[in-house]
């Protein structure tokens, strides 16, 4: 008999792709999802993209009764449910702490009473804060947060004490965490809570630190979602992509289908237990490069990106993934080239309706002194 898997937050962007991946490999899939209006719209119903073979249970992970019911007969759990949005987390502290930290504690208490064969928790590259750097002598230097004075002077790059500009390099799992937002801190807490409780109660647990995930089914009208969805929303409304700082920030963009592959391997590979893995593409691009590529694919190349020279409190300069550990232990190998993934995303975007709310979100941050 095939194993039954529970995905919390499984009706969303990443969770639905993971469900597809698991079904293709013979698993039974159950989803517990609150169908949050910020993601699923004001009158949410079962998403059309969610495979009909998926058993959907509507409920909150903060609700112990809903969690107990969802765990019935389950062999493994993916904990993906979370509020996402770096900026929003800085003024909706209670909501983020409740949905991310408290909900995780509810799930873990239930798992203590009903252990499973494997728990996989979705962590985030945001827990690193700044990525890893090298100086001219080749020494590895963990990036330190930029202070307000530096941002106000538009001196975007990280520097050594002698003023030397530091060079970003791929960030491994060994880099010390330095969360720079409530969201990042909550993801760090989710990760550590799961690993700690898993070890104490002999529940094999894996934490996957996702980098910048993109692909079909992203919530285009959610202004706190990934940068590609935000750019797409603006372009589809014939607006310029709005880029903070100078647009030279470097990120690792990983296709959601590669994320789903990594998640499946985290359950199937015995050696993955009790470990942490970066899940990215192993490549990196500047934000300006990404906006330009997406504009061309959407036939919006006549719309130039707006380089705002503005900044947001808590934003980092550079961070991209070293995925050597995931390759070695999980056998993870990214399959979707960035350009191919953008073509797929562009095809899905054709005909999509995106309600642009990015300016509203920026004004919300600016009114609190969190963006300039």
Protein Blocks (a to p, Z undefined) as FASTA:
>chain_A
ZZddddehklmmklmmmmmmmmmnopacddddehiaklnojbdcddfklcfklccddddf
klmklmmmmmgopabdcdfbccedfklmmmmmmlmmmmmmmmmmmmmmmmmmmccfbdcd
dddfklnmpaddddfkopacddddddfklmmnopabacdfkopacddddddfklccddfb
fklmmmmmmmmmmmmmmmmnopacddddddddedehiafklmkbcfklmmmmmmmnopac
ddehjopaccddddfklmmmmmmmmmmmmklgopacdddehpacdfklmmmmmmmmnopm
mpccddekpacehiafbdcddfklmmmmnopacfbdfklmmmmmmmmmnopacddfklmm
mmmmmmnopaZZ
